[in-house]
Amino acid sequence: MSFISEKMIRNLFIIFIVVTIYSCKNSQRPVELKLESSESVMKRVSALFQIEMKQNYVLSKEDEKRFFLALPNNFDEFISFYGTKYQLKDGRKLFLSCSYHYNILLPNLFYIDDKLITEKLIRISLGGHYVQEKQISSMDLDSISSLSNLLDATAEFQRNIQLYFASNVVISCQILKELSNIEILSFWRFYFDGPHPKNYHKDFEELQRRYKEHDLRIANLMKDSYEKLLLNHDDHGY
């Protein structure tokens, strides 16, 4: 009986060690997220304002998760988020800060996987377009203010996209190659869109060279999208 008791104790000890090790490994995993958020749009906007009020350059693990999930998931949400002046509880009416979100916080995310960040940026870009100043004419003051802010936000986000995807070619190809040709064309259209897309010609040549080294299909679709923009740069297809 003594031998059996010692054996049982030894087995229980081994099981305890295995469970402990497994638990430790799980606790060290990066934040696992899905891009879709079950929260309402207003809850997400509220979360972004709460994080903005802290004015931190580096977020806690929990705030990183809240911030990333609260960001727009597509271009329609982007327009809604940054083209609306929100009434705060303290009486102020403010726009969300696109610059703070994408130029300061997003590049400093530590716990969010780079693939998720890349996928988020691509999904926002799909169907996106450059907002023209001429769209501001014949509008009331509130609309002018909203569209003006959206123009600035779109330009800032587009510049962020251009810098990110020029510097992260490998991981970008990993995500883009899973998309359809139509979606890839749409992404590159937003990348190069603007009042004078021909000004991006040198950037286009270098960017296509980089992407061609990793994925010929993506590089060719980039060329198709850019050349189509050049042919239609007067109307932009809006």
Buried (B, 14 or more C-beta within 10 A) or exposed (E): EEEEEEEEEEEEEEEEEEEEEEEEEEEEEEBEBEEEBEBEEEEBBBBBBEBBEEEEEEBEEEBBBBBBBBBBBBBEBBBBBBBBEBEEEEEEEEBBBBEBBBBBBBEEBEBBBEEBBBBBBBBBBBBBBBBBEEBBEEEEEEEBBBBBBBBBBBBBBBEBBBEBBBEBBEBBBBBBEEBEEEBBBBBBBBBBBBEEBEEBEEBBEEBBEBBBEBBEBBBBBBBBBBEBBEEEBEEBEE
